[in-house]
Amino acid sequence: MQPPMGNERPPPPNAPGRPVSAFVPGAAVPPPPVASSQFVAGGPFGHPGAAPPPRQGVPPPQAGVAPPFGAAPPAAMGGYRGPAPPQGPFSAAPPSQGPFATAAPPQGPLTSGPPPQGPFASAPPVQGPFTSAPPSQGPFAAGPPPQGPFATAPAPFRPSPSSLAQPQSPTGSAMPPPPTYARPPPPGQSQPPPMQGYYPGAPPANPQFPMSRPAYPQPVQTMPPPPMGPAGAFGNQAAYPSAGPPVGGTLQSLVEDFQSLSVSSAPGSLDPGVDVKGLPRPLDGDEEPVKILDAYPLNCHPRYFRLTTHAVPASQSLVTRWHLPLGAVVHPLAESPDGEEVPIINFGSAGVIRCRRCRTYINPYVTFADAGRKWRCNLCTLLNDVPGEYFCALDASGRRYDTDQRPELSKGTVEFVAPTEYMVRPPMPPSYFFLIDVSVSAVRSGLLEVVAKTIKSCLDELPGFPRTQIGFLTFDSTLHFHNFKSSLSQPQMMVVADLDDVFLPLPDDLLVNLVDSRHVVESFLDSLPNMFQDNVNVESALGPALKAAFMVMSQIGGKLLVFQSTLPSLGIGRLRLRGDDVRAYGTDKEHLLRVPEDPFYKQMAAEFTKNQIAVDIFSFSEKYCDIASLGSLAKYTGGQVYHYPSFQAATHGDKLKHELSRDLTRETAWESVMRIRCGKGVRFTTYHGHFMLRSTDLYTSSSGERRIRVHTAAAPVVTDLSEMYRQADTGAIVSVLSRVAVENSLSDKLDSVRQQLQLKLVRSLKEYRNLYVVQHRIGGRLIYPESLRFLPLYILALFKSLAIRGGYADVSLDERCAAGFSMMILPVKRLLNFIYPSLYRVDEALTMEADRIDGSLKRLPLTMQCLDTGGLYLLDDGFTFLVWLGRIFPAGLVNSILGVNLANFPDLSKIQLRESDNEPSRKFMKILKNLREKDPSYYQLCRVVRQGEQPREGFLLLSNLVEDQMAGTSSYVDWILQIHRQTQS
């Protein structure tokens, strides 16, 4: 992504929108530059046909991302090209006549003055090696001075425009102004570098606080050489090994600017010098940066759009020094937070109001002029005419009187109803076409029965009633078409054996209206399991079946669900049993195992996308089925890959039923496309996710209404690298890094991918360390910003994830590829839980009252040291529940929970957990139910393993304890020591 401002996503199932650059108007003094972005979201099926009306003026719209199907996962974007101008279209003072002319200066991350309840006020620090002084209630203000020899240290001084005559401390307490002093210059410099930072006020009148830039004064403080101080004086951190902690006013500054971790040990000691219990761990899960909304209340919710840092660099040099991804995670069709409904706006005869030059949609950051007859685009600054039907007078501050009644002017997320001129054809009805493998493996595993019953149970809930279309095609070594004409009492099956020249035996009635042919469809689903129960055919003609499905669906588009249980072996698209070649690992040919072997599947994906067809892959093979090739159908159409290795209906039936039901019944956007528009100097250059790059920015709702979902976000433009670190979003950074790593694994060795991730982490922490190490004389400590305290652990967890870890023996090729496809589309919260799973101790909760159990579960660090041999533990990664039984856990309680006697049931892999008629079982099943309800997008399959049961314990549990040392990988402590050494080299 490029600066002055800095895939849901490219339109996979969830399409992103476009960013908008803007300032916060109305401040009495010029605010810091702000970059805003506006993005329009589409749904699942990218449709080239829905183009907006001809553009006037000189627009160069950004490339869009078109996924063919919307209610899916998010996409990530990043990249930066070319230096950005230091000031945007609104770098000067905002016009006096604006919608927010009388508003107080925004309380943002760069605002000075007595800090209010800011968007980034820190929570009280945890007691551990990362303890800092309790922060005050301000955006970045430090808290009350710590107790001890530094209790009298004055806090850093940041004057506000309203209190220049009598400066106040950031803590809000009455303190005299700090004396003027200068930091000792670093080696080789004669003058101390000024402290970086902005505040949006006028230049201070007090000459004792010099300015480093005329427009944005910066207070400068210095300190005397820090004397040695007692170790206990700085929280519970260890003493500085080479120098005492800084004293005077600089301790408060240090606490405010960064956190540090002692990693030094006594000479000759085997102790690494790291407090293991105090290491930062994300036991509260993902922290959505909702506090940003306090500073920018007109922004869309971070659930839709999250920047990797909410401080956009003003120059290319800052981007170069950032080292981490500069981008955004976009999930435009995510579920609304707190159940809020997205406002739907119909402009009627006025038409959708857009900038005539850059095509930006009207949004809360535009300003009005000429008594309300003109509006100024916040991206390109062009003055546009206000249609007569949309006119409203302005108040004394330049704000429209009806602003609060206009969602498009007061909310960051809205939907516009698109007029007919935005369409080249009427909205198509939602259509579902099922491609079902009926070879012998599908019959014996029970797949057909589960699929048929699940589809039948969902018929009443399919979106789009009464317009919904449905069709089926079954295949083995031949193709079986099914006629669902409404006048029939039973469906007619027609077999096509010519796989080289596929044709449709009927021109119509292969894809029918569900309401008209409901009885025929139900009859087919009832008979499907028995129809092929004697089938012994082991072949699979998936390629010809895909071509036939395309011929059926190409006129109206829709959703194609493929159920595949055998490696494609006949006709075009047949695949060979590549499997894992141990000799390829570590060589330049290693990545070839993870890319499609046959270009047919990517070519078919391109054809599907052109016709607004999204493909979901359900894979059930007992053996290798080449997910790398089949998954490309979902990757380029905005679809999803569901993998059920060694599927058996008794074991996996509930999981398949839940995930297929949700896939069919969730709200879906059809024929959708996404576009992102940015302020001047900002450009997204790369996109990561499941989608196909296209243009336009519409989608069709299931009810058949053409809509444009618009998300608007603004972020400050900064010239201070430390501000970028302070505003960093670890969740968004890890999401982008994981997608880039998965994509890099398709063209490079896994070892090289891991090295690239480690290099980014080391360079970023080293750059951050250089900001402070000279001024504060900190040695023997790992310096990191508070906002990135979990990043080292998440990078380590990413190393040990299914998609990135190890080599040949660590995980099967299909499972690795399936995990990679999932990581490309998971929302931030689910991705973080996937790479760093939740571990709970359950046996203690079973002794509590039923209504207190849910609140009693606390996440534990992922290390073997947290496991008690007399306990019962549950590991949840969002896809699987792992129940771990300690060696001395009471046998009677085990028998009650599992419903079987372990003495007579030695193979725990075949246990099916069901609720039994006893209190421990009911409580345990309630715990599982509550965890599943927190995120219904997947169904966690439950597995049971005993302590010491090898090899199952190794690959089910121990491989997920990411803080422990595993084969060829570091423990968390060793990882911290390694990163520290590299940041100092």
BELCORUR-V824976 format. One record per backbone hydrogen bond with DSSP energy under -0.5 kcal/mol. CO is the residue of the C=O (numbers start at 1). NH is the residue of the N-H. E is the energy in kcal/mol with one decimal. If there is no record, write none. Layout:
co=CO nh=NH e=E
co=CO nh=NH e=E
This chain:
co=2 nh=6 e=-0.6
co=6 nh=3 e=-0.6
co=7 nh=75 e=-6.5
co=9 nh=16 e=-4.0
co=10 nh=12 e=-3.3
co=11 nh=69 e=-0.8
co=13 nh=15 e=-0.5
co=14 nh=12 e=-1.2
co=19 nh=38 e=-8.9
co=23 nh=25 e=-0.9
co=24 nh=27 e=-0.6
co=33 nh=717 e=-3.7
co=35 nh=715 e=-5.2
co=36 nh=679 e=-0.8
co=37 nh=20 e=-5.8
co=37 nh=713 e=-3.6
co=38 nh=19 e=-0.5
co=38 nh=677 e=-2.6
co=39 nh=711 e=-3.6
co=40 nh=675 e=-1.9
co=41 nh=709 e=-1.3
co=42 nh=15 e=-1.1
co=44 nh=46 e=-0.7
co=45 nh=68 e=-0.6
co=46 nh=48 e=-0.6
co=47 nh=50 e=-1.0
co=49 nh=51 e=-1.5
co=57 nh=59 e=-0.6
co=63 nh=676 e=-0.5
co=64 nh=66 e=-0.6
co=64 nh=694 e=-1.3
co=65 nh=11 e=-0.7
co=65 nh=67 e=-0.7
co=65 nh=674 e=-2.7
co=66 nh=692 e=-2.0
co=69 nh=44 e=-0.7
co=70 nh=72 e=-4.0
co=73 nh=14 e=-1.2
co=75 nh=330 e=-3.3
co=76 nh=688 e=-3.3
co=77 nh=328 e=-2.2
co=78 nh=685 e=-0.7
co=78 nh=686 e=-2.2
co=88 nh=91 e=-1.7
co=96 nh=98 e=-1.1
co=98 nh=101 e=-1.6
co=100 nh=103 e=-1.2
co=106 nh=108 e=-1.5
co=108 nh=111 e=-1.8
co=116 nh=118 e=-1.7
co=118 nh=121 e=-1.1
co=126 nh=128 e=-0.7
co=128 nh=131 e=-2.1
co=136 nh=138 e=-1.8
co=141 nh=136 e=-0.8
co=148 nh=151 e=-2.1
co=150 nh=153 e=-2.0
co=156 nh=158 e=-0.5
co=156 nh=170 e=-0.7
co=158 nh=113 e=-0.6
co=160 nh=163 e=-1.6
co=161 nh=164 e=-0.5
co=168 nh=158 e=-0.5
co=169 nh=172 e=-1.9
co=173 nh=169 e=-0.9
co=173 nh=175 e=-0.6
co=179 nh=181 e=-0.6
co=186 nh=189 e=-2.2
co=199 nh=201 e=-1.8
co=205 nh=207 e=-0.6
co=206 nh=209 e=-1.7
co=208 nh=210 e=-0.6
co=221 nh=183 e=-0.6
co=230 nh=233 e=-1.4
co=231 nh=234 e=-1.4
co=233 nh=235 e=-0.6
co=234 nh=237 e=-1.7
co=247 nh=250 e=-1.3
co=248 nh=251 e=-1.0
co=248 nh=252 e=-0.5
co=249 nh=253 e=-1.2
co=250 nh=254 e=-2.9
co=251 nh=255 e=-2.7
co=252 nh=256 e=-2.1
co=253 nh=257 e=-2.2
co=254 nh=258 e=-2.4
co=259 nh=784 e=-2.6
co=261 nh=782 e=-2.9
co=266 nh=269 e=-2.2
co=274 nh=276 e=-1.1
co=275 nh=278 e=-0.8
co=276 nh=279 e=-1.3
co=281 nh=283 e=-2.0
co=282 nh=285 e=-1.6
co=286 nh=288 e=-0.8
co=288 nh=290 e=-2.8
co=289 nh=292 e=-1.5
co=290 nh=293 e=-1.6
co=291 nh=294 e=-1.3
co=291 nh=295 e=-0.9
co=292 nh=295 e=-0.6
co=292 nh=296 e=-2.7
co=296 nh=299 e=-2.0
co=299 nh=412 e=-0.6
co=301 nh=304 e=-2.3
co=301 nh=305 e=-1.2
co=304 nh=331 e=-3.0
co=306 nh=329 e=-2.7
co=308 nh=729 e=-2.9
co=309 nh=311 e=-0.5
co=310 nh=716 e=-0.6
co=312 nh=718 e=-2.7
co=313 nh=4 e=-1.3
co=315 nh=319 e=-1.4
co=316 nh=320 e=-2.3
co=317 nh=321 e=-1.6
co=318 nh=322 e=-1.0
co=319 nh=322 e=-0.6
co=319 nh=323 e=-1.0
co=322 nh=324 e=-1.0
co=325 nh=327 e=-0.7
co=326 nh=79 e=-1.1
co=327 nh=308 e=-2.4
co=328 nh=77 e=-2.9
co=328 nh=330 e=-0.6
co=329 nh=306 e=-2.1
co=330 nh=75 e=-2.7
co=331 nh=334 e=-1.8
co=336 nh=339 e=-1.4
co=337 nh=340 e=-2.0
co=343 nh=415 e=-2.4
co=345 nh=347 e=-0.6
co=345 nh=417 e=-2.7
co=347 nh=350 e=-1.6
co=348 nh=351 e=-1.3
co=352 nh=354 e=-0.6
co=353 nh=362 e=-2.0
co=355 nh=359 e=-1.2
co=356 nh=56 e=-0.5
co=360 nh=355 e=-2.8
co=363 nh=366 e=-1.6
co=367 nh=376 e=-3.3
co=369 nh=372 e=-0.9
co=369 nh=373 e=-0.5
co=369 nh=374 e=-2.0
co=370 nh=373 e=-1.8
co=373 nh=386 e=-2.4
co=374 nh=369 e=-2.4
co=375 nh=377 e=-0.5
co=375 nh=384 e=-3.3
co=376 nh=367 e=-1.3
co=377 nh=381 e=-1.2
co=379 nh=680 e=-0.7
co=382 nh=377 e=-2.6
co=382 nh=384 e=-0.6
co=384 nh=375 e=-2.6
co=385 nh=387 e=-0.6
co=387 nh=390 e=-1.5
co=387 nh=391 e=-0.6
co=388 nh=391 e=-1.0
co=393 nh=401 e=-1.9
co=395 nh=398 e=-1.9
co=397 nh=98 e=-1.7
co=397 nh=101 e=-0.9
co=399 nh=395 e=-2.9
co=400 nh=403 e=-1.3
co=402 nh=405 e=-0.8
co=402 nh=406 e=-0.7
co=403 nh=406 e=-1.3
co=405 nh=407 e=-0.7
co=406 nh=409 e=-1.7
co=406 nh=410 e=-0.7
co=407 nh=410 e=-0.8
co=407 nh=411 e=-2.3
co=412 nh=712 e=-2.6
co=413 nh=343 e=-0.6
co=414 nh=710 e=-2.8
co=415 nh=345 e=-3.5
co=416 nh=418 e=-0.6
co=416 nh=708 e=-2.5
co=419 nh=422 e=-1.8
co=420 nh=423 e=-2.0
co=430 nh=469 e=-2.8
co=431 nh=559 e=-2.7
co=432 nh=471 e=-1.7
co=433 nh=561 e=-2.5
co=434 nh=436 e=-0.6
co=434 nh=473 e=-2.5
co=435 nh=563 e=-3.1
co=436 nh=475 e=-1.9
co=439 nh=442 e=-0.7
co=439 nh=443 e=-1.7
co=440 nh=444 e=-2.5
co=441 nh=445 e=-1.6
co=442 nh=447 e=-1.2
co=442 nh=448 e=-0.9
co=443 nh=446 e=-0.9
co=445 nh=649 e=-2.5
co=446 nh=450 e=-1.7
co=447 nh=451 e=-2.6
co=448 nh=452 e=-2.6
co=449 nh=453 e=-2.3
co=450 nh=454 e=-2.2
co=451 nh=455 e=-2.5
co=452 nh=456 e=-2.1
co=453 nh=457 e=-2.0
co=454 nh=458 e=-0.9
co=455 nh=458 e=-0.8
co=455 nh=459 e=-0.5
co=456 nh=459 e=-1.0
co=458 nh=461 e=-1.4
co=458 nh=462 e=-0.7
co=459 nh=462 e=-0.7
co=462 nh=465 e=-0.7
co=464 nh=467 e=-3.2
co=468 nh=514 e=-2.7
co=469 nh=432 e=-2.1
co=470 nh=512 e=-2.5
co=471 nh=434 e=-2.3
co=472 nh=482 e=-0.8
co=473 nh=436 e=-2.3
co=474 nh=480 e=-3.3
co=475 nh=438 e=-2.6
co=476 nh=541 e=-1.9
co=478 nh=476 e=-2.0
co=479 nh=481 e=-0.6
co=479 nh=496 e=-2.9
co=480 nh=474 e=-1.9
co=481 nh=494 e=-2.9
co=482 nh=484 e=-0.6
co=483 nh=492 e=-1.4
co=485 nh=488 e=-2.0
co=492 nh=483 e=-3.3
co=494 nh=481 e=-3.3
co=495 nh=497 e=-0.5
co=496 nh=479 e=-2.4
co=497 nh=499 e=-1.1
co=503 nh=505 e=-0.6
co=509 nh=484 e=-2.5
co=512 nh=470 e=-2.6
co=513 nh=517 e=-2.2
co=515 nh=518 e=-0.7
co=517 nh=521 e=-2.3
co=518 nh=522 e=-2.5
co=519 nh=523 e=-1.7
co=520 nh=524 e=-2.0
co=521 nh=525 e=-2.3
co=522 nh=526 e=-2.2
co=523 nh=527 e=-1.6
co=524 nh=528 e=-1.4
co=525 nh=529 e=-0.5
co=527 nh=531 e=-2.2
co=528 nh=532 e=-1.0
co=530 nh=533 e=-1.0
co=532 nh=535 e=-1.7
co=537 nh=440 e=-3.0
co=540 nh=569 e=-2.4
co=540 nh=570 e=-2.0
co=541 nh=545 e=-1.7
co=542 nh=546 e=-2.4
co=543 nh=547 e=-1.8
co=544 nh=548 e=-2.2
co=545 nh=549 e=-2.4
co=546 nh=550 e=-2.2
co=547 nh=551 e=-1.8
co=548 nh=552 e=-1.7
co=549 nh=553 e=-2.3
co=550 nh=554 e=-1.9
co=553 nh=556 e=-1.2
co=553 nh=557 e=-2.9
co=558 nh=614 e=-2.3
co=559 nh=433 e=-2.6
co=559 nh=561 e=-0.5
co=560 nh=562 e=-0.6
co=560 nh=616 e=-2.7
co=561 nh=435 e=-3.0
co=561 nh=563 e=-0.5
co=562 nh=564 e=-0.6
co=562 nh=618 e=-2.9
co=563 nh=437 e=-2.1
co=564 nh=620 e=-2.5
co=568 nh=575 e=-2.8
co=571 nh=574 e=-1.4
co=576 nh=578 e=-2.0
co=579 nh=581 e=-0.5
co=580 nh=582 e=-0.7
co=581 nh=584 e=-1.9
co=581 nh=585 e=-0.7
co=584 nh=587 e=-1.9
co=587 nh=590 e=-1.3
co=589 nh=592 e=-1.0
co=590 nh=593 e=-1.6
co=591 nh=594 e=-1.7
co=592 nh=595 e=-0.9
co=598 nh=601 e=-1.1
co=599 nh=603 e=-2.3
co=600 nh=604 e=-2.6
co=601 nh=605 e=-1.9
co=602 nh=606 e=-1.9
co=603 nh=607 e=-1.8
co=604 nh=608 e=-2.8
co=605 nh=609 e=-2.4
co=606 nh=610 e=-2.0
co=607 nh=611 e=-1.0
co=608 nh=611 e=-0.7
co=608 nh=613 e=-2.4
co=609 nh=612 e=-2.0
co=612 nh=558 e=-2.4
co=614 nh=560 e=-3.3
co=616 nh=562 e=-2.8
co=616 nh=618 e=-0.5
co=617 nh=619 e=-0.6
co=617 nh=642 e=-3.5
co=618 nh=564 e=-2.8
co=619 nh=644 e=-2.9
co=620 nh=647 e=-0.9
co=621 nh=646 e=-1.8
co=626 nh=629 e=-0.8
co=626 nh=630 e=-2.2
co=627 nh=631 e=-2.9
co=629 nh=632 e=-1.0
co=630 nh=633 e=-1.6
co=630 nh=634 e=-0.6
co=631 nh=635 e=-2.5
co=632 nh=636 e=-1.8
co=634 nh=637 e=-0.9
co=634 nh=638 e=-0.7
co=634 nh=639 e=-2.5
co=635 nh=691 e=-0.9
co=640 nh=617 e=-2.6
co=640 nh=642 e=-0.5
co=642 nh=619 e=-3.0
co=644 nh=647 e=-0.9
co=648 nh=651 e=-0.8
co=648 nh=652 e=-3.4
co=649 nh=653 e=-1.6
co=652 nh=656 e=-2.5
co=653 nh=657 e=-2.6
co=654 nh=658 e=-2.3
co=655 nh=659 e=-2.4
co=656 nh=660 e=-2.7
co=657 nh=661 e=-2.1
co=658 nh=662 e=-2.3
co=659 nh=663 e=-2.0
co=660 nh=664 e=-1.9
co=661 nh=665 e=-2.2
co=662 nh=666 e=-2.0
co=664 nh=463 e=-0.7
co=669 nh=44 e=-3.7
co=669 nh=70 e=-2.1
co=670 nh=700 e=-3.6
co=674 nh=65 e=-2.8
co=675 nh=40 e=-2.3
co=677 nh=38 e=-2.0
co=679 nh=682 e=-1.8
co=683 nh=2 e=-1.0
co=686 nh=78 e=-1.7
co=688 nh=76 e=-2.9
co=689 nh=691 e=-0.7
co=692 nh=66 e=-2.4
co=694 nh=64 e=-1.6
co=698 nh=673 e=-2.4
co=699 nh=707 e=-3.3
co=700 nh=670 e=-3.2
co=701 nh=704 e=-2.1
co=705 nh=701 e=-2.9
co=706 nh=418 e=-2.4
co=707 nh=699 e=-2.0
co=708 nh=416 e=-3.0
co=708 nh=710 e=-0.5
co=709 nh=41 e=-3.5
co=710 nh=414 e=-2.1
co=711 nh=39 e=-3.3
co=712 nh=300 e=-2.2
co=713 nh=20 e=-1.1
co=713 nh=37 e=-5.4
co=715 nh=35 e=-5.0
co=716 nh=312 e=-2.8
co=716 nh=718 e=-0.5
co=718 nh=314 e=-1.9
co=719 nh=721 e=-0.5
co=720 nh=723 e=-0.6
co=720 nh=724 e=-1.1
co=721 nh=725 e=-1.8
co=722 nh=726 e=-2.2
co=723 nh=727 e=-1.9
co=725 nh=728 e=-1.3
co=727 nh=310 e=-2.3
co=728 nh=730 e=-0.6
co=729 nh=733 e=-2.3
co=730 nh=734 e=-2.8
co=731 nh=735 e=-2.1
co=732 nh=736 e=-2.3
co=733 nh=737 e=-2.8
co=734 nh=738 e=-2.5
co=735 nh=739 e=-1.7
co=736 nh=740 e=-2.5
co=737 nh=741 e=-2.5
co=738 nh=742 e=-2.4
co=739 nh=743 e=-2.3
co=740 nh=744 e=-2.6
co=741 nh=745 e=-1.8
co=743 nh=746 e=-1.2
co=744 nh=747 e=-1.9
co=744 nh=748 e=-0.9
co=749 nh=753 e=-2.0
co=750 nh=754 e=-2.3
co=751 nh=755 e=-2.0
co=752 nh=756 e=-2.1
co=753 nh=757 e=-1.8
co=754 nh=758 e=-2.3
co=755 nh=759 e=-2.4
co=756 nh=760 e=-1.9
co=757 nh=761 e=-2.0
co=758 nh=762 e=-2.7
co=759 nh=763 e=-2.6
co=760 nh=764 e=-2.2
co=761 nh=765 e=-2.3
co=762 nh=766 e=-2.5
co=763 nh=767 e=-2.4
co=764 nh=768 e=-2.1
co=765 nh=769 e=-2.5
co=766 nh=770 e=-2.0
co=767 nh=771 e=-0.6
co=768 nh=771 e=-1.1
co=769 nh=772 e=-1.6
co=769 nh=773 e=-2.9
co=772 nh=776 e=-2.7
co=773 nh=777 e=-1.0
co=773 nh=778 e=-0.9
co=777 nh=779 e=-0.7
co=779 nh=241 e=-0.6
co=780 nh=263 e=-1.9
co=781 nh=783 e=-0.7
co=782 nh=261 e=-1.6
co=784 nh=259 e=-2.9
co=785 nh=788 e=-1.3
co=786 nh=789 e=-1.4
co=787 nh=730 e=-0.6
co=788 nh=791 e=-1.1
co=788 nh=792 e=-0.5
co=790 nh=794 e=-2.3
co=791 nh=795 e=-2.5
co=792 nh=796 e=-2.1
co=793 nh=797 e=-2.6
co=794 nh=798 e=-2.3
co=795 nh=799 e=-2.0
co=796 nh=800 e=-1.3
co=798 nh=801 e=-1.2
co=801 nh=804 e=-0.6
co=801 nh=805 e=-2.6
co=807 nh=810 e=-0.6
co=807 nh=811 e=-0.7
co=812 nh=816 e=-2.3
co=813 nh=817 e=-2.3
co=814 nh=818 e=-2.7
co=815 nh=819 e=-2.3
co=816 nh=820 e=-2.0
co=817 nh=821 e=-2.3
co=818 nh=822 e=-2.0
co=819 nh=823 e=-2.5
co=820 nh=824 e=-1.2
co=822 nh=825 e=-1.5
co=822 nh=826 e=-1.3
co=825 nh=74 e=-1.1
co=827 nh=831 e=-2.5
co=828 nh=832 e=-2.5
co=829 nh=833 e=-1.5
co=830 nh=834 e=-1.4
co=831 nh=835 e=-2.1
co=832 nh=836 e=-2.0
co=838 nh=876 e=-2.9
co=839 nh=860 e=-2.2
co=840 nh=842 e=-0.6
co=840 nh=874 e=-2.6
co=842 nh=845 e=-0.5
co=842 nh=846 e=-1.4
co=844 nh=847 e=-0.9
co=845 nh=848 e=-1.7
co=849 nh=852 e=-1.8
co=849 nh=853 e=-0.6
co=850 nh=853 e=-0.8
co=852 nh=856 e=-0.8
co=853 nh=856 e=-1.1
co=853 nh=857 e=-0.8
co=854 nh=857 e=-0.8
co=858 nh=841 e=-0.5
co=861 nh=863 e=-2.0
co=862 nh=963 e=-1.9
co=863 nh=866 e=-1.8
co=864 nh=867 e=-1.7
co=868 nh=871 e=-2.2
co=869 nh=888 e=-2.2
co=871 nh=886 e=-2.3
co=872 nh=842 e=-3.1
co=872 nh=843 e=-1.3
co=873 nh=884 e=-2.5
co=874 nh=840 e=-2.6
co=875 nh=882 e=-2.4
co=876 nh=838 e=-2.7
co=879 nh=941 e=-1.8
co=880 nh=877 e=-1.5
co=880 nh=882 e=-0.5
co=881 nh=883 e=-0.5
co=881 nh=943 e=-2.8
co=882 nh=875 e=-2.5
co=882 nh=884 e=-0.6
co=883 nh=885 e=-0.5
co=883 nh=945 e=-2.7
co=884 nh=873 e=-2.2
co=884 nh=886 e=-0.6
co=885 nh=947 e=-2.3
co=886 nh=889 e=-1.5
co=890 nh=894 e=-1.9
co=891 nh=895 e=-2.6
co=892 nh=896 e=-1.7
co=893 nh=897 e=-2.2
co=894 nh=898 e=-2.9
co=895 nh=899 e=-1.6
co=900 nh=902 e=-0.7
co=901 nh=904 e=-1.6
co=902 nh=905 e=-1.0
co=906 nh=908 e=-1.1
co=907 nh=910 e=-1.3
co=908 nh=911 e=-1.4
co=911 nh=913 e=-0.6
co=916 nh=918 e=-2.0
co=918 nh=922 e=-2.1
co=919 nh=923 e=-2.5
co=920 nh=924 e=-2.4
co=921 nh=925 e=-2.6
co=922 nh=926 e=-1.7
co=923 nh=927 e=-1.8
co=924 nh=928 e=-1.9
co=925 nh=929 e=-2.3
co=926 nh=930 e=-2.6
co=927 nh=931 e=-2.0
co=928 nh=932 e=-2.1
co=929 nh=933 e=-2.1
co=930 nh=934 e=-0.9
co=931 nh=935 e=-0.5
co=932 nh=935 e=-0.9
co=935 nh=938 e=-0.8
co=938 nh=940 e=-0.5
co=939 nh=941 e=-0.6
co=941 nh=881 e=-2.7
co=943 nh=883 e=-3.5
co=945 nh=885 e=-2.3
co=946 nh=949 e=-2.1
co=948 nh=950 e=-1.1
co=949 nh=953 e=-3.3
co=951 nh=955 e=-1.8
co=952 nh=956 e=-2.1
co=953 nh=957 e=-1.8
co=953 nh=958 e=-2.4
co=954 nh=959 e=-1.6
co=957 nh=960 e=-2.2
co=957 nh=961 e=-0.6
co=958 nh=961 e=-1.0
co=960 nh=962 e=-1.9
co=961 nh=964 e=-1.9
co=963 nh=972 e=-2.2
co=966 nh=969 e=-2.6
co=969 nh=966 e=-0.5
co=971 nh=975 e=-2.5
co=972 nh=976 e=-2.3
co=973 nh=977 e=-2.3
co=974 nh=978 e=-2.5
co=975 nh=979 e=-2.7
co=976 nh=980 e=-2.4
co=977 nh=981 e=-2.4
co=978 nh=982 e=-2.0
co=979 nh=983 e=-2.0
co=980 nh=984 e=-1.2
co=981 nh=985 e=-0.9
